[in-house]
Amino acid sequence: MDKIKNDFLKLRNFLILWATQSFSALGSAMTSYALVIWSYEQKGSALWTSLLMVCSYAPYVLLSVFAGALSDKWNKKKTMLICDSAAAVCTLVVLGLLESGNLRIWHLYVVNAVNGLMNSVQQPASEVATTCILPKEYYQKVGGMRYFSNALNSILTPIIATAVMGFAGMEFIIWFDLGTFLVAFIVLLFFVRIPEDEILKSKQQESLLQSAKGGLDYLWRNRGILDLILFLSAINLVASIYDAVFPAMMLSRGGGSRAAMGIVNSVAGITTLVGSVLASFLKEPKSRIRVICNCLLLSMSTENLLLALGRSVPVWCVGAFLGWIAIPIMNTNMEAILRIKIPVEIQGRVFAARNTLQFFTIPLGYFLGGFLVDRVFEPFMAGQSEESIWVLLLGSGKGSGAAAVFLVIAFAGVGVCLYFRRFSHIWELEEKHEFKIR
């Protein structure tokens, strides 16, 4: 009991911040989920729907390197409050357009672009704030807790959003989102202390361009971290194609529906929850890099293949389990490596440079996924005869083209994992030497 009490006192600031921000994230995720369904039902196009995420990630990727430099200079708490407030205003705009009957999909593109811009500043500030309020020995356990909340939100989002859309409409979801924002805002403003002034005693008097360049320079001088980030960048390309194709297949393929999409998403969330609990209690591995590589190989080699070849919800759920069970373990080890290796005084700009390099493939993947479904594989599958090997493997009708994309990225994901695990600089991260700042 004494140990639990001592842990709670050390983690009090983090626990308050984590709980309220997770609650707010649930509201935001429900709104995003509902808008994806609304968009696909408006247009019936994977490409039009995937452009929602392209608009979210494009400004995030383009401006992250400069936003991280700003986050190292600015007060983290104020930055988070301002960015969250801007996101809430965007949500209010969507609500107003929806209730007046004037909401169009291009409105969502604009709103998502603004939110992406705010996220580019808020995310590195939040990462550094977490480092500031956490003792080093809690990095892996807290990483597991954060993925626990993400997993719980993944479970609740499709269940609650689908039910609420059916009974109360999308407007109620957006009101709930605004309510969760208000709770998180008040708690962060009045009850969370971020001791950055004590930890970040010397802030370099650099220009914005010099600070932004500093993050990129650090990564270039520390090739192990850079190669690991590029590995995740390639994985994100495959994963974002998955994200773009998934709604199109679930909402149009035989055996698919809103309910099927919700069930498979919920299984993925439950699985991630289990993986997060495991990550929280596992001891530090002898080789974090080996854990990262093996977890990603398991995920890439299973889920996409079962989504492609499966024709029913149970098979897709097995794929979701195998694809997501190891991801929290991978993420917690990745996060621990970055927090341990990168000095806290430059984490904001380095994390931002990381975001630019690791996430620039996401808008590309979303666009590519939508394009491949609508313009390449759906026409290709529509032209196949009933005796074709492709029809025997993937079925026929709308949604079979999306299944074909899953088959392609199943092999692409395995190839990425096998290619990058050969990079010697990544394995050098196991060594206990200090990394170069200058």
SULNOR-V919378 format. One record per run of one state. SS is the DSSP state (H for helix, E for strand, L for the rest). FROM is the first residue (numbers start at 1). LEN is the number of residues. If there is no record, write none. Layout:
BEGIN
ss: [SS/SS]
from: [FROM/FROM]
len: [LEN/LEN]
END
This chain:
BEGIN
ss: [L/H/L/H/L/H/L/H/L/H/L/H/L/H/L/H/L/H/L/H/L/H/L/H/L/H/L/H/L/H/L/H/L/H/L]
from: [1/2/44/46/74/76/100/105/134/136/168/170/192/196/200/208/222/223/253/258/282/288/310/313/325/327/342/344/383/389/395/400/421/424/431]
len: [1/42/2/28/2/24/5/29/2/32/2/22/4/4/8/14/1/30/5/24/6/22/3/12/2/15/2/39/6/6/5/21/3/7/8]
END
